[in-house]
Amino acid sequence: MNEVIKLLSDILGNDLDKDGDLVLYGENKENNEWVVRLREALVKAQKRMYDDGGRYTNGGHDLDLEVGGALRPIMEKWAEEGYNMREIAHVIHLAVIDIESMHFVFRQHKKLKERLEDGE
């Protein structure tokens, strides 16, 4: 998707910001409208876990089943050892947040590395 955004930047004459997103210009309304529509199209092109009504898509449902199946035995094991189920869930929740955060950190690091290699 980064290559698509770079190509669009060249076509529209809009710069990329530090996160690699197209910059909107106040005086160039025609390009701004294209950028907004293109952003929306790129977001819609990504697979979604929820539909417009907030219900699971097939992918969301499958992920829910997979995660539940993986976590249930871990949580039950720790509960049987005497730990509080709410605290177990909290620790797991924090671990998930850590994984998500590291994903974004590594993604930003990769973008920065690519920019440095491109001489920017």
C-alpha positions, -999 to +999 in steps of 0.1 A: +000+000+000+030+024+006+039+022-031+003+031-040+004+061-017+038+073-031+024+070-067-007+090-057+015+116-042+034+119-074+002+121-095-016+146-073+014+167-064+007+163-027+036+157-003+037+128+022+038+136+059+062+119+083+039+089+086+038+084+049+002+098+045-008+122+018-008+158+030-040+179+024-035+214+010-060+241+018-057+259-015-059+227-036-094+215-029-097+192-059-067+172-048-079+173-012-112+156-023-093+130-042-070+123-012-100+119+011-117+096-013-086+076-018-080+072+019-115+060+024-111+035-004-079+022+010-095+018+045-125-001+029-101-023+010-087-037+042-104-067+056-127-059+085-135-077+118-168-059+122-196-050+097-212-015+096-237-027+123-209-035+147-213-073+143-185-097+136-177-105+100-168-141+092-132-132+099-141-116+132-161-146+142-133-171+133-108-150+152-130-149+182-133-187+182-096-192+176-085-168+204-111-182+228-099-217+222-063-207+227-069-186+259-095-207+277-070-235+287-044-209+298-069-189+319-084-221+334-049-233+343-040-201+362-075-200+379-070-236+391-037-225+406-057-200+427-054-168+408-083-144+403-099-147+369-104-110+366-066-104+372-057-132+347-079-115+321-063-081+329-027-095+325-038-111+291-054-078+281-021-059+288-001-085+269-024-080+239-019-042+242+018-047+243+017-069+211-004-043+193+018-014+204+050-032+193+034-039+159+029-002+154+064+007+167+080-019+143+059-006+114+070+030+121+106+018+125+104+001+091+090+032+074+118+053+089+144+029+079+130+028+043+131+066+042+167+067+054+177+041+028+160+062+001+180+092+012+152+113+027 
